[in-house]
Amino acid sequence: MAREFAIGLYKSKKWEKCRDSFMSSKNYICERCGDIAVICHHKKYITPENINDPNITLNWNNLEALCRTCHAAEHMSMGACAPGLTFDESGNLVKINNAYLICGSPGSGKSTWVKEHKHNDDIVIDLDYICAALMGEPDNIYLNHEPVLAVALEVQKLLYQIIKAKRGKWRSAYVITSTPSKDKQNKLAKELDAKIIVMETTLTECIERIKNDQRRASSTEKFIELAKQWYENFTSSPPGLTN
């Protein structure tokens, strides 16, 4: 829902030029937390009474470069919007994006869990699928990805930055990872402001699924070994661990 009285301002060339120049001068860095800034915020709020005053709307002294998190906190602290919502750079009321870090060994059901929980307006980040897409084989995620892995990691890094900055109109982001390191999981979750979800699957179940997955037929033993290594290296006792 847009603030009707502000639509003209946010669509004007004067505002776009002012906003872009100001954000560039701040190197798109949030002035409060140092994160990636995506919103040009008016310190003195725009109202129907001052909407035509350029000393308020176009004055750099009244502008602040903010990330979505700091912008949401600003509006909530002033009672301008409900928790979980914020105003975007065009004056629209939008939901604050959520992120989830889905962890587990090969065969633990990470992708299946995501498919069962995601909606059409959600995004999914999975290194295997990025590699497959780069190779032009989106339906075959178990090919040898080594030739494109370096590029895929760069793409993954960019997508992480997008999630971190909460850019785009997605509602929730699901990041799939097979890292067994609890420290790495926590670090990535903190970076993405994501909730960690660990698959409650036993090693025995993982191995059985791998053996029955025809897509892994040419590398079954490899994935079984990776599953065993995952449980061996998981830095705390995962749910349902079996020997």
Secondary structure, 3 states (H helix, E strand, C coil): CECHHHHHHHHCHHHHHHHHHHHHHCCCECCCCCCECCEEEECCCCCCCCCCCHHHHCCHHHEEEECHHHHHHHHHHCCCCCCCEEECCCCEEEECCEEEEEECCCCCCHHHHHHHHCCCCCEEEEHHHHHHHHCCCCCCCCCCCHHHHHHHHHHHHHHHHHHHHCCCCCCEEEEEECCCCHHHHHHHHHHHCEEEEECCCCHHHHHHHHHHCHHHHHHHHHHHHHHHHHHHHCCCCCCCCCC
